Structure formats: structure tokens, C-alpha cells
Amino acid sequence: MPNKSSRSQRRISAGVALVGLAAGLLPVTHADAQDRGNHGSYGRVVPYLWLSNINGRNTVAETLVHVGDDKLEATFALQAEVGKGRWRVVFEFSRGSVANVAIKGVDPTSTGGHCCGPEQVSVVDGPYEFTITSAELMASVQVGPFVAHRGIEIQGGFRYTHQSQDLALTDPVVVGVFTTSWIEPIVGLRYYSAIGRKIWFTMRTNVGGFGVGSEFTWVLDGEVGYRLSDNLDVSFRAKYLEANYRNSSTGVDEYRWQQGQSQGWLLGVGYKW
């Protein structure tokens, strides 16, 4: 029987695919855009309401805790970019959290500590909150034809991730706030297309880590926007991020985040200048 994590992954991945399919079914014509195909300077900032979901397998203080459920939490995210001509700098920030109760018993998917920690899963006694804060800073360059209605960008930079969990376990007894953070290199692509004069679409993917920071992280997201005016638009976005991380410590100081998924739907209002 599929677990909640795999069902959530399929929903978000399907959402990204549907965003792309909907955009592909609409006719593409030239559209005004002051940030692409423009040799001058430009900028854009978008605050988002992020309906997020976190799932994963977390090992802390030699104890395995399953993180997440199917509930979407209302959180926030921000995207900002400035540039000139083909070049731009892109900043992304997001914060998501989840509160759940772990189930005591033997984890049937565990390999006895080989990949994901010990088999015994503890009971959470009282409030439990797991929070992920992420920030990306990337340089981006448009390649190929330099036009307003379509563009492909190559991106590269760094991602900062901070994880914090406040938990109280009863068996074994583990109480406190546990945090970890890392910085990793990332590379990726972004595709933009204007659809008519009012609608636009982007698809973005990147990979990172490679043993520097996380073991490996990858991102897929798609966004459809509607231009209200030359400077203002609204957008709907689906995002999926999966990460595997392990620190360099052992024993009680070891920290793992395996099959970790941050995903959800974003509703944004963007301002361009």
C-alpha cells in the first residue's frame, strides 16, 4: 500500500506536469515583457503564500523519527531577481513546517540502520515541530535567441538549508531542540514562455549537493502567471524538492535527513520594474 509520502510526491509531481501541459495547450504569440529581451536593467519581486508539506526520515540522537503527513500548512516564500540584458541574479527564500506524532514500533522499511537509522521508532510526547528554512542565491544567463516571449536560462549558485525540530520522546528519552544547517552548490535550468499577451509560463529544475552540503538534492517546479498590468501579475506555482543529508558526526551527534521532501502549492503576486 502506498505511504503518505509517496502519495504527496505523486500529487506535486503531477501538479507540476499539469501546469506545463496547460501552458503547452495554449497558443504562443508575442507578448510584452520588460525583463526578457530587454538590454536595459529590470527587477521583479514576488511574495508567495505557500501551502507546504514536509515528509522524510529523520535520525537524531540515534533515534529514527518519521516526519510529515498529508496536511498542507500555510507558510510563505519569496522570490526576487534583478538583472541587465541576458544576465540576472535570482534569490529564493522559503520556510515550511510540520507538526506530527511519530508511531512507536518496528519500521518495516528500515534496513537495520544501514541507510536510515535504527529500527525502533519512538513516541512523541507533547508538541513536535519540524521546520525547514531554505535560501537560494543564483546567477542566471539567458542562452539562445534573445527575445521577449521565450527564453532558456542556465543557472548556478548556492542553497542554504536550516532544519530545526522541537521534540520530546518517551522511549528512549530525547527532549530538546535539535538544529542543523548546510550550504551546497546548485546548477539548473529555467524555461520561460509568454502565452498570448497576458499569460506566461516557467519551468525550473536544479540539482545540488554532490556530497558538498547534502548528499544530493533536486528541485522541479512549474509556474503559470497572469499579467494584470505592465508591472503587476498573479501566479500559481507547484514545487517539489527532495534532499538526502548526513552530517559528519557519529553516535548521538549524528544527524540524517533521508528521502526528505518539501513540496506544495504557491500563490504569488509579483511586481516588476
C-alpha positions as CSV (number, residue, x, y, z in Angstrom):
1,M,0.0,0.0,0.0
2,P,1.5,3.4,-1.0
3,N,2.6,5.5,2.0
4,K,1.5,9.2,2.6
5,S,4.9,10.4,1.4
6,S,4.7,8.7,-2.0
7,R,1.1,9.9,-2.5
8,S,2.2,13.5,-1.7
9,Q,5.1,13.2,-4.1
10,R,2.9,12.0,-6.9
11,R,0.4,14.8,-6.3
12,I,3.0,17.6,-6.5
13,S,4.8,16.0,-9.5
14,A,1.5,15.6,-11.3
15,G,0.7,19.3,-10.4
16,V,4.0,20.4,-12.0
17,A,3.3,18.3,-15.1
18,L,-0.3,19.7,-15.4
19,V,1.0,23.2,-15.1
20,G,3.3,22.5,-18.0
21,L,0.6,20.7,-20.0
22,A,-1.9,23.5,-19.6
23,A,0.7,26.0,-20.8
24,G,1.6,23.9,-23.8
25,L,-2.0,23.6,-25.0
26,L,-2.4,27.4,-25.3
27,P,-1.2,29.3,-28.4
28,V,2.1,31.1,-28.1
29,T,2.3,34.6,-29.5
30,H,4.5,37.6,-28.9
31,A,3.9,39.4,-25.6
32,D,5.3,42.5,-24.0
33,A,7.9,41.7,-21.3
34,Q,10.2,44.2,-19.8
35,D,12.5,41.7,-18.2
36,R,13.3,39.3,-21.1
37,G,14.6,40.5,-24.4
38,N,15.5,43.8,-22.7
39,H,19.0,45.1,-22.9
40,G,18.4,47.5,-20.0
41,S,18.0,46.9,-16.3
42,Y,15.0,45.3,-14.7
43,G,13.8,43.7,-11.4
44,R,11.0,41.6,-10.0
45,V,9.8,40.6,-6.5
46,V,7.1,38.0,-5.7
47,P,5.9,37.2,-2.2
48,Y,4.0,33.8,-2.1
49,L,1.5,32.1,0.1
50,W,3.0,28.6,0.3
51,L,0.7,25.7,1.1
52,S,3.5,23.3,2.0
53,N,4.0,19.7,3.0
54,I,7.2,18.1,4.5
55,N,7.9,14.3,4.6
56,G,11.0,12.4,5.4
57,R,13.0,10.1,7.7
58,N,15.0,12.0,10.3
59,T,17.6,10.4,12.6
60,V,18.6,12.4,15.6
61,A,20.2,11.3,18.9
62,E,20.4,7.8,17.5
63,T,16.6,7.7,17.1
64,L,14.5,7.5,13.9
65,V,11.5,9.8,13.6
66,H,9.1,9.8,10.7
67,V,8.4,13.4,9.7
68,G,5.3,14.6,8.0
69,D,1.7,13.8,7.0
70,D,-0.7,14.7,4.2
71,K,-1.8,18.0,5.7
72,L,-0.8,21.2,3.9
73,E,0.5,24.0,6.2
74,A,0.1,27.7,5.3
75,T,3.6,29.2,5.2
76,F,5.4,31.7,3.0
77,A,8.1,32.1,0.3
78,L,9.7,34.9,-1.6
79,Q,11.4,35.3,-5.0
80,A,13.4,38.3,-6.1
81,E,15.6,39.0,-9.1
82,V,17.4,41.8,-10.8
83,G,19.3,41.9,-14.0
84,K,20.5,43.6,-17.1
85,G,20.4,42.2,-20.6
86,R,20.9,38.4,-20.6
87,W,22.2,38.3,-17.0
88,R,20.3,38.3,-13.7
89,V,20.7,37.4,-10.0
90,V,17.9,35.3,-8.5
91,F,17.1,35.0,-4.8
92,E,14.6,32.5,-3.4
93,F,13.6,32.1,0.2
94,S,11.1,29.7,1.8
95,R,10.1,28.5,5.2
96,G,7.9,25.4,5.9
97,S,7.0,23.4,9.0
98,V,5.0,20.4,10.0
99,A,3.8,19.0,13.4
100,N,3.1,15.3,13.8
101,V,3.1,12.4,16.1
102,A,5.5,9.5,15.5
103,I,4.3,5.9,15.9
104,K,6.1,3.6,18.2
105,G,7.0,0.2,16.7
106,V,9.3,-1.5,14.2
107,D,9.8,0.3,11.0
108,P,9.1,-2.3,8.2
109,T,11.1,-0.3,5.6
110,S,14.2,0.0,7.8
111,T,17.4,-1.8,6.8
112,G,18.6,-2.1,10.3
113,G,20.5,1.1,10.4
114,H,22.3,0.6,7.0
115,C,20.8,3.6,5.3
116,C,18.3,5.3,7.5
117,G,19.0,4.7,11.2
118,P,17.7,2.3,13.9
119,E,14.6,0.2,13.6
120,Q,12.8,1.4,16.7
121,V,10.5,4.4,16.2
122,S,9.8,6.5,19.3
123,V,6.6,8.1,20.6
124,V,6.4,11.9,20.6
125,D,5.1,13.0,24.0
126,G,3.7,16.5,23.5
127,P,4.2,19.1,20.8
128,Y,6.5,18.2,17.9
129,E,7.5,20.7,15.2
130,F,9.9,20.2,12.3
131,T,10.9,23.4,10.4
132,I,12.9,23.8,7.2
133,T,14.2,27.3,6.2
134,S,15.8,27.5,2.7
135,A,17.5,30.3,0.8
136,E,19.0,30.2,-2.8
137,L,21.2,32.7,-4.5
138,M,21.9,32.1,-8.2
139,A,23.4,33.8,-11.2
140,S,21.4,33.2,-14.3
141,V,22.2,33.8,-18.0
142,Q,19.8,33.6,-20.9
143,V,21.2,31.5,-23.8
144,G,20.0,31.2,-27.4
145,P,17.8,33.8,-29.1
146,F,17.4,37.0,-27.0
147,V,13.7,37.7,-27.4
148,A,10.9,38.9,-25.1
149,H,8.5,36.0,-25.5
150,R,10.7,33.0,-24.8
151,G,14.0,32.1,-23.1
152,I,16.2,29.4,-21.7
153,E,18.4,30.3,-18.8
154,I,21.4,28.4,-17.3
155,Q,21.6,28.9,-13.5
156,G,24.2,28.3,-10.9
157,G,24.8,29.3,-7.3
158,F,24.3,28.1,-3.7
159,R,21.5,26.9,-1.5
160,Y,21.4,27.3,2.3
161,T,19.2,24.9,4.3
162,H,18.5,25.1,8.1
163,Q,16.5,22.4,9.9
164,S,15.1,22.7,13.4
165,Q,13.0,20.3,15.4
166,D,11.5,20.6,18.8
167,L,10.6,17.2,20.2
168,A,10.0,15.2,23.4
169,L,10.5,11.4,23.0
170,T,9.5,9.0,25.7
171,D,11.3,5.8,24.7
172,P,14.2,6.4,24.6
173,V,14.0,9.8,26.4
174,V,15.1,12.5,23.9
175,V,14.0,16.1,24.7
176,G,15.1,19.4,23.3
177,V,15.6,21.5,20.2
178,F,17.9,20.0,17.6
179,T,19.2,22.0,14.6
180,T,21.5,21.6,11.7
181,S,22.3,23.6,8.6
182,W,24.4,23.3,5.4
183,I,25.4,25.1,2.2
184,E,25.6,23.4,-1.1
185,P,26.3,24.3,-4.7
186,I,23.4,24.1,-7.2
187,V,23.1,24.1,-11.0
188,G,20.0,24.2,-13.1
189,L,17.9,25.4,-16.0
190,R,14.8,27.6,-16.3
191,Y,12.5,27.9,-19.3
192,Y,10.2,30.9,-19.9
193,S,7.4,31.3,-22.4
194,A,4.8,34.0,-23.0
195,I,1.4,32.7,-24.0
196,G,-0.6,35.4,-25.6
197,R,-0.2,38.9,-24.2
198,K,-1.5,38.1,-20.7
199,I,-0.3,34.6,-19.7
200,W,3.2,33.4,-19.1
201,F,4.8,30.1,-18.0
202,T,8.1,29.0,-16.4
203,M,9.5,25.6,-15.7
204,R,12.6,25.3,-13.5
205,T,14.8,22.4,-12.3
206,N,18.1,22.2,-10.4
207,V,20.3,19.7,-8.7
208,G,22.8,20.2,-5.9
209,G,24.8,18.8,-3.1
210,F,27.0,16.1,-4.7
211,G,28.5,15.4,-1.2
212,V,29.2,19.1,-0.6
213,G,26.4,20.0,1.9
214,S,23.7,17.4,1.2
215,E,24.5,14.1,-0.4
216,F,22.1,15.1,-3.3
217,T,19.2,17.5,-3.7
218,W,16.9,18.1,-6.7
219,V,14.1,20.5,-7.5
220,L,11.3,20.6,-10.0
221,D,8.7,23.4,-10.2
222,G,6.4,25.0,-12.7
223,E,4.5,28.3,-12.6
224,V,1.7,29.9,-14.6
225,G,1.1,33.7,-14.3
226,Y,-1.4,36.2,-15.5
227,R,-0.4,39.8,-16.3
228,L,-2.7,42.3,-14.7
229,S,-0.7,45.3,-15.9
230,D,2.8,46.1,-17.2
231,N,4.1,45.9,-13.7
232,L,1.8,43.5,-11.8
233,D,0.9,39.9,-12.2
234,V,-0.5,37.0,-10.2
235,S,0.7,33.4,-10.4
236,F,0.1,29.8,-9.4
237,R,3.1,27.6,-8.8
238,A,3.8,23.9,-7.9
239,K,7.1,23.0,-6.3
240,Y,8.8,19.7,-5.3
241,L,12.2,19.4,-3.6
242,E,13.9,16.2,-2.4
243,A,17.0,16.0,-0.3
244,N,19.3,13.5,1.3
245,Y,21.7,14.8,4.0
246,R,24.0,13.3,6.6
247,N,26.4,15.2,8.8
248,S,30.0,14.1,9.5
249,S,29.3,13.1,13.1
250,T,28.6,9.6,14.6
251,G,26.7,8.3,17.6
252,V,24.4,10.8,19.4
253,D,25.7,13.7,17.4
254,E,24.8,12.1,14.0
255,Y,22.0,13.8,12.0
256,R,20.4,12.4,8.9
257,W,17.6,13.6,6.7
258,Q,16.7,10.8,4.2
259,Q,14.1,10.9,1.4
260,G,13.3,14.4,2.6
261,Q,10.6,16.1,0.6
262,S,9.5,19.7,0.7
263,Q,6.5,20.3,-1.6
264,G,3.4,22.3,-2.1
265,W,1.4,24.9,-4.0
266,L,2.3,28.6,-4.1
267,L,0.1,31.6,-4.8
268,G,2.0,34.8,-5.7
269,V,1.6,38.4,-6.5
270,G,4.6,39.8,-8.5
271,Y,5.7,43.4,-9.1
272,K,8.1,44.2,-12.0
273,W,10.0,47.4,-12.8
